[in-house]
Amino acid sequence: MKETDTKEIIPADFVRKMKFYLTSPQPCPYLPGRMERKVFANLAVDGAVGLNDSLTRSGFRRSQTIAYRPACKTCGACRSVRIDVAAFKMSRRWRKVLARNAVMEREANTARATREQFRLLKRYLDVRHPGGGMTDMEIRDYAGMVDASPVETVVFEYRNKLEAGAGDDGALQAAALTDVLRDGLSMVYSFYRPELADRSVGSFMVLDHVRLAAELGLPYVYLGYWVRGSDKMGYKADFTPLEVFDGEDWRPLRQEEI
């Protein structure tokens, strides 16, 4: 990695305040046969909360204490997207997803890693993303992912309602690591019991974040990167109307782009 001139990637006011670095080319995890590079900066600095807010609005994504954004010269497939909460409509499809998961309720927790969360994450990764970059994580790696957040972060845990009589003794069903921004909720990472995949639990957590953002009066839910043609990331385009960061500003994602 090297320090880089980011004037064409980052707004000028950020360039004056921070140092940005560029990674070496690596195989793209989303599009086979392509290489990726990222521009990134350290968030473990004074004013991290406001900085993360600003960078997220400029198409960046947070991972632990790092904010990053794709910087591939010949490919612009990775597009930062967010849901416009006020414009979002709970379609018949989404109402069915909510109904299938009505047994679960959300609990907000301080961003602290637990062994229960880690066990669920490992099961999720082993079944849903075998051979992926996170499958070799150990508990200390997960603790670094959760506990090291320099910004306002919450772990939303989802458990079955006690009155539902599910017989699971309140076991953790799903979880979402979420940054609370000035203008929205940014879903950093989410995972769930693999056997619940047929209930679209991943989509349920996105919809639940939309509902929560509306309750809190926050205008957006940030979903990270949408990658056209990627099975891992393409699903995000289902949450229409969606806004995409075009390098300078946010605009509606057009149907012909999907």
N, C-alpha and C positions, 0 to 999 in steps of 0.2 A: 504494500500500500504506500501511497505517497501523498504529500500535501498537494492540493490542486487549485488551479485558478477556476473558480466556480461562477464567474460572472454570467455565463450563459445558462447556468443551471439554477442558481439561487438568487433571489432578489438582492439588490445591492445593499440594503440596510443590514442584512444578515452577514454579508461578506465583510463588512467593516467590523463587526462585533465578534466573529467566530472564525475558527480554522476548520476547514472542511478537507476531507481526505478522500482519495479515490482508491478503490480496491483493484487488485489485479484481476484479469479476466478469469472467470470460473464457468464450468458447465451450467447452463440454465436449468433450474429444477422444474420448470414448467413447460418449456418447449424443447423437445429433444433435438440435438444437433446444433443448438445455438449456445453462444457464450454470453455471460452477463457481467456487468460491472455496476458497482454502487458508489454513490457519493454519500459520505456519512460524517457525523459530528458527534462529539461527546456531550451528553446532557447532564453529566455530573458536575454542574457548575452553578454558581449563584444565579437565581432567576430561572431555574429549570422549568418551573410550571408555566410561566409566560412564554418561554422559549419553545416548549413543546407545543403549546397552543398555536403559536405562529407557524412553526414548521409543519404541523399537521395540516393547517390551512393552505400550506404551500406544497402539498402532495407528499409529505414525508410520512414515515411509519416508525413507531418506536419499538425497539427490542432491547430489554434491560436498560442500560444507560446510554444506548446509542439511538440516534435518529438517522434514518437512511432513506435514500430514494434511488431508483434505477437511473443509471447514467450510460446506457448502451447507445453507441453512436449510430448503429445501423438498424436498431429495432426499438419501437415505441409501444410494444404490445402490453406492457405492464402499466395500467392506468389506475390512479388513485380514485376511488369512488366513495360517495356518501349518499345516504337516503335523506331526501327532503321530508321531514316528519309531517309538516302541515299538508303537503301534497299527497302523501302516501295514503292509499286506500286499502282497507282490509277486504280483499277480494274473496269470492266464495272459496277459492283454493286456500287462502291464508286462514280464513275462519275455520276451515276443516282442520288445519294443522293446530290451531289454538285449541280446538275442541278435543283433539286426540291427546293433547298434553295438559288438559285442564286439571289433571290429578296432581300436577307439580306446582309448587310455589317457590318463589324466589326469596333468598335471604342475602342481604348485603353484608360483607365481612371486610375488615381491614386486610390489606394485601399482605398476608402471611401464609407461607406454604405449610401445608399439613400432609401427613403421611397418607391420609385418606384421599386427598386430592391427587397425590402422586400415584397412588395405586390405580386410581381411575384413569389418569392420563396414560400410564403404561399400557393398560388394557386397550384403551382407545387407539394408541399408536400401533400396537402390535397387530390389531385387526384391521384398522382403517388405512394405516399408512406404513405397511411393513417395508423395511429397508430404507425408510426415509431418513433425513438428516437428524431427526430427534429421537429415533428409536433406541439409541445407546445412552440416553440420559440417565443419570443417577439422581438420587434425592438431593444431593448438594447442587446439581445443575438446575434442578427445578426450583430449589430455594433461591438460587441466584436470579432466575427468571422472574420470580414473584417478589421476593423481599428487596431486591436491588432497585426497585423503581424509584427514581428521583422526583416523581410527579404524583399527583393525586390519583391513586389507583385503587380499585375495589375488586374483590373476588366475589362474584355473584354465584352462590351455590343454589342448586335446584334439588329439592327433595320432594318425595310424595307427601301429600297432606295426610296428617295423622288420621283424620276421620275417614280417609279413603279405604282404610283397612287393607293396604297392599301387602302387608306381612313382610316388609323389608326392614323393619326396625329403624326407619328413618335414614337408610343408607343414601349416600350421595349418588344422584342420578346424572347430573351434568354440572358443569361449571364454566364460567366465563371470566377471564381476566380483562378488565375494562378500565381505560383511562377516562376520568371525568374532566372534560374541557370546558372552557368558557362558553363555547357555542355548541356543545354536543357531547355524545358518548362515543369513544373510540374503542372498538372491539379488538383487543390485542390478540387474544387467543381463546378458543373455546373447545371443549371436549365433552364426551358423554359416554354412557354405557353402550358398547357396540351393539348389543342386542336390541336397543331401542331405535336403530336406524330406520326401521319401517314406519316409525312415528314422526320422522323428519324433525328430530330434536334439534339439529343444528339450525334449521330454519326457524323453529319455535323460539330459540334464544335470540335470533335477530329480531323477530316480531315482538318479543317481550321487551327488547331494548327500545324498539320504536314506541311501544306503549309507555315505557318508563320515561323516555325523553319527552314525550308529550305531557306527562304528568309534571315533570320538572320545568317545563317551559323552555326546553332546549331544542333548537331548530334542526339539528342534524344527528344522524348516526353514521359514523365513519366505519367503513368495512375493510379498509386497507386496499390491496391491489386486485383489480379485476384483470384477467388475462384471457383475451379472446382465443378460443381454440384449446384452452387448458381445462381438463376435467376437474382439476383441483380447485380452480379459481373461477371458472366460467359461470358457476351457479349464481354468483352475485348479481348478474344481469337480470335475474328473475324478479328482483325487488324494485320494480318500476313504480313511479318514475325515479330514475337514478341520476345523480349528477356526477360528472367526471371532471378531473382537473386536466386542463389541456396544456399545461406548462406555464400559463400566465394567469388563468382564472378558472373558476368553476362554471360549467354549463351543463344543460341537460344532455344525457347520453341518448343519441338518436337511434331509432329502431334499426336503421340500415347499418349501423356500426356493430350491432350484436351478431 
